[in-house]
Amino acid sequence: MTRDDGTLLVEYQDTGVGLPDGFDAWRAETLGLTLVTSLTRQIDGTLTVVPRPGAGFALRIPLPEQ
């Protein structure tokens, strides 16, 4: 987790078999990704699938201005 340009960046990566070609996190039907995409929408964040070995995701959360 890092702070960058008014956002909080949360990155996740595992060492599993990876994601299939054309994977779309926004269309996934698993409970975990349904929760993550729902939360991302609610906080006006962005979720990106990161091409890495295994599964990789980057979640950017806008921080309130201080």
N, C-alpha and C positions, 0 to 999 in steps of 0.2 A: 504494500500500500504506500503510495506517495502522493504528495500534494504538488499540483502543477497548474499554473495559469488559472487560478480560481476554481479548480476542480480537484476532487479527490479521485485518484486512479487506483482501482483495485484490480490486480491481475491474478489469474488462477491458471495453473497448468498442472496436468497430471502426466504420468508416464505410461498410460494405457495404450490401447490399440489405435487411438485417434478417432477422428470423426469421418463419416463417409463423404465422398465428393458431393458438393451441392448442399451440404448441411445448412439448415436455416434454423437458428435458435428460436426465432419468433414463431415458427410453425411446429416446434417440438411439442410432444404430448406427454412428456415425463413430468412428474410432480415437481422435481427440482428446478427444471428450466421454466416451467410454468410460473413458479413462484418468483424466480429471478427476473423474467421478462415483465411480469406484473409489477413488481417493485420498481424496476427500471422506468416503466411508464409513469408510475405514480410520482417519482421524484424528478421527472424530466431528465433522466440520465440517458446514456448511450451504452449499448452492449455490442461488442465486436468479437467475432470469432477470429482468433489469432492463429495463423498457420504455423504450427510447431509440431514436433513429435508429440504424440499424445493429444489430449484436448487442451486448448488454450482459449481463454476468454479475457477481455479487458472491459471493465465497467467504469465509466466516467460519471461521477456524481457532481453536479454543480454545487459549489459552496455558497452560502449566503454572503452577501457583501457586508463588510464590517465597517 
